[in-house]
Amino acid sequence: MFKTFKFALFTASAFVINYSPAFAEPIATPNVSVVSTAGLDLSSATGRAELDHRLVTAANEVCGTPSDADLVGKNQARDCRADVLAKARAESQQLASRGAPIQIAAAR
């Protein structure tokens, strides 16, 4: 009986060892933030500046803030923010003029 238990334990541990890397792989899920355009007068410089401020805040939120010791992460977050902001700014005037919220997404 002890030999059967040892064999079953060995088989189970071999299964876990062989398949544990698959469980360790992170799944890239997009982080999404919705920017409201409610109450903004885009015909004024103040309204456009407020919209841009909201877009920058949302980009910082979805791209994250790595620690100061993580230089690679800092570079990736900066590139993410630049990419997300470029896309959001390109869409923002059209969406905001219709009063539609602007969705900002980035995979972390």
C-alpha positions as MATLAB code, in Angstrom:
seq = 'MFKTFKFALFTASAFVINYSPAFAEPIATPNVSVVSTAGLDLSSATGRAELDHRLVTAANEVCGTPSDADLVGKNQARDCRADVLAKARAESQQLASRGAPIQIAAAR';
ca = [
       0.000    0.000    0.000;
       2.849    2.409    0.774;
       4.341    1.764   -2.685;
       1.025    2.617   -4.321;
       0.810    5.837   -2.321;
       4.395    6.796   -3.257;
       3.669    6.112   -6.943;
       0.479    8.183   -6.845;
       2.304   11.015   -5.078;
       5.150   10.891   -7.618;
       2.689   10.915  -10.535;
       0.755   13.847   -9.096;
       3.912   15.856   -8.429;
       5.192   15.172  -11.960;
       1.894   16.462  -13.337;
       2.127   19.670  -11.281;
       5.766   20.245  -12.224;
       5.085   19.750  -15.926;
       2.068   22.052  -16.031;
       2.926   24.750  -13.507;
       4.583   27.090  -16.083;
       1.292   27.285  -17.955;
      -0.389   28.570  -14.823;
       2.403   31.079  -14.186;
       1.974   32.896  -17.515;
       0.313   36.251  -16.977;
      -2.699   37.017  -19.091;
      -2.573   40.485  -20.620;
      -5.902   42.075  -19.897;
      -6.559   45.596  -21.016;
      -7.006   48.253  -18.424;
      -9.790   50.581  -19.434;
     -10.704   54.069  -18.338;
     -13.661   56.063  -19.593;
     -13.183   59.815  -19.922;
     -16.339   61.845  -19.569;
     -16.818   64.808  -21.877;
     -19.860   66.027  -19.985;
     -19.863   69.713  -19.230;
     -16.942   70.567  -21.507;
     -17.158   73.459  -23.940;
     -14.706   72.388  -26.632;
     -15.051   75.704  -28.427;
     -13.081   77.303  -25.593;
      -9.402   76.873  -24.750;
     -10.353   76.062  -21.163;
     -12.649   73.221  -22.237;
     -10.025   71.740  -24.555;
      -7.379   71.999  -21.811;
      -9.688   70.253  -19.336;
     -10.347   67.446  -21.837;
      -6.617   67.013  -22.392;
      -6.054   66.930  -18.624;
      -8.674   64.192  -18.287;
      -7.025   62.214  -21.108;
      -3.573   62.481  -19.490;
      -4.976   61.372  -16.131;
      -6.703   58.367  -17.742;
      -3.548   57.411  -19.664;
      -1.536   57.460  -16.437;
      -4.192   55.301  -14.825;
      -4.332   52.609  -17.517;
      -0.572   52.439  -18.125;
       0.363   52.255  -14.474;
       3.241   53.661  -12.486;
       6.164   51.288  -11.956;
       8.621   51.742   -9.119;
      11.533   54.125   -9.553;
      13.908   51.150   -9.402;
      12.269   49.512  -12.444;
      13.878   51.358  -15.366;
      12.479   48.973  -17.987;
       9.013   49.354  -16.506;
       9.386   53.146  -16.459;
      10.281   53.137  -20.164;
       7.388   50.819  -20.993;
       4.925   52.988  -19.048;
       6.191   56.137  -20.789;
       5.814   54.489  -24.214;
       2.357   53.213  -23.244;
       1.237   56.704  -22.188;
       2.536   58.265  -25.408;
       0.748   55.648  -27.528;
      -2.515   55.807  -25.582;
      -2.556   59.619  -25.578;
      -1.871   59.827  -29.310;
      -4.828   57.535  -30.052;
      -7.118   59.268  -27.556;
      -6.276   62.748  -28.788;
      -6.912   61.679  -32.381;
     -10.415   60.482  -31.459;
     -11.230   63.020  -28.766;
     -12.485   65.943  -30.846;
     -14.894   63.822  -32.859;
     -16.255   61.901  -29.869;
     -16.426   64.879  -27.533;
     -18.281   66.998  -30.071;
     -21.053   64.373  -30.009;
     -20.986   64.267  -26.206;
     -19.791   60.676  -26.242;
     -17.389   59.421  -23.557;
     -13.880   58.511  -24.680;
     -12.642   55.022  -23.833;
      -8.908   54.645  -23.197;
      -7.392   51.181  -22.993;
      -3.924   49.708  -22.563;
      -2.653   46.216  -21.869;
      -0.356   45.945  -18.892;
];
